[in-house]
Every structure is written in structure tokens, then in C-alpha cells.
């Protein structure tokens, strides 16, 4: 993804647009409970959350300059989130306090190999295109849009936003997340041809493409957009671009928690692409970031050091 987006005069490497909320993470669950059941968690933490927020923090940890557009409530949770973003070095100039809504909260029920979420929406779906300053895309090398299906008010404005980003010489990536309504479109299919990098997981990819297998989903989506990088959990990741399909296996780690693994993958992958690395190497960096995140409880981006990433990749090549 070299080109005008590599203009060193730009203020930000990445502009992130999307969800910002509180994550209450209950970890170490033996299984997910059904209604009327109770299971015990071994850990509880309160963290900054949301796919967009996780991506932004991971990018900052990897050394990129990051701006973030999101809404929070004018409440204690909102203050907590701003403080955490600033601690990680994410610019919060465009994180707005909504005058009426409370900060969104997600309760994450997490085990070693799967997780489930319960969300109070609050400010999560309040973002609109008008909240993004007109000059901001032109001050960024790349724009990442996250949690498409949760951004109900932003979705109608995304085609115009993506067009503005491209006019400014920058590139766009999209990570939809899960669709709570399970409709799997809401304008997405018409937006995908405009997107430079699409980052679904295998469940989302199959649902969006209505494909019976992961391979069929990858082929369908690759025909619709320029580059697809599909996260396939413990199997690593698959990518398709310009007729080339690549599978890069996951790295071996002792998995403790899958929270934020997909967002860490996306940050590592985009970081590598913006460096101009080949697709396979970019996938490997994404897998390394996802694997390292799985080795800790919660979305602790501190685990994403350049040394740890390089060691994981080098050990796998021996």
C-alpha cells in the first residue's frame, strides 16, 4: 500500500473511526453459560474496549501515530477511556463527549478458545460522518473503520467518507465485527468494492458471503474487494489479493484469552503493509501480534513489543 499515503508530512499514520467503550472482562470461564445457568470466572478486569479502540491502541504500541474519532459519555467511564487512550499515546482530540448518552459497556465472557459478549450500546452507535473533521482524512496515511454493524448512524455516511479518504491519497481498511441483527449487509456489499483492505474472521466472512466454506467465502469476498485478510483463529490467517491466495499458519503460544486477538492481528497487518512489506510477511506480523495478545488476559497491548514479535517469527522459521 505504498504511494501518496507514505507522505511523511502527514500528522498521523492511522486514523481510526468507530467504537470506544468500557470492557468488563470475565476470564477463565470453563464454558459459556446458558440462561438459568451460572459459571465461575477466575479473573475480572476493567479495560478500554471496542474493536476500534483496541486497534488504535495496538497501532500506537507498534509505533504508529494514531488519531481516533469516537464518542463517549460525559461520565466517569468516558473520563477513564480518554485517560487510557492518552496513556497509550493515541490522540484524543476527536473523542467527543456526547451531551445525552452514557458511555457504552461490553461484558466479555472469555475462555481460552472462544468468547461471547453482552453490550449496553450507549454512545457506541452514536457516531456520524459529521463528527469526522473534513480535513482529518487528508492528514492521515491510512483510515481504519471498525465495528461496521454497530455503527448504525455512521454507515450511511461511509461511502462519502471512503471517497474523501481516497481523494486525499490515503487507504482504507474495514473490520465489520459480528452483526447482532445477523442481516450481514446493511450497505456493506456496496461499500466493499471501495475498501482497500477487508479484515473479517471466518464466521463473519461466511455469513457475509453466504458461502458454505471458508475457502468459498474467501473467493467470493476477494472478487468483491481489493485485499481480504481473513482471521481463522488457531489456524492463522488467509489472504487473497489480485488472484493470489496465501495461508499463513498461527504461531504456537499458550493461549490464555482470545480478547482483542483479531484487532491485534489487524494492527500488525496494517503496520506491515504501510511499511511496504510483502503480503506473506504482513500476514506473519499480524499472526504474531494476534498470538502474543492471546498469551495474556485481556486486551493488554503492552505484550506487542518489536522484540517479542521478531522472536516469535524467527523461532517459527527455525
Secondary structure, 3 states (H helix, E strand, C coil): CCCHHHCCCCCEEEEEECCCEEEEEEECCCCCCCCCCCCCCCEEEEEEECHHHHHHHHHHHCCCCEEEEEEEECCHHHHHHHHHHHHHCEECCCEEEECCCCCCEEEEEECCCCEEEEEECHHHHCCCHHHCCCCCHHHEEEEEEECHHHCCCCHHHHHHHHHHHHHCCCEEEEECCCCCCCCCCCCHHHHHCCCCEECCEHHHHHHHHCCCCHHHHHHHHHCCCCEEEEECHHHCEEEEECCEEEEECCCCCCCCCCCCHHHHHHHHHHHHHHHCCCHHHHHHHHHHHHHHHHCCCCCCHHHCCHHHHHHHHHHHHC
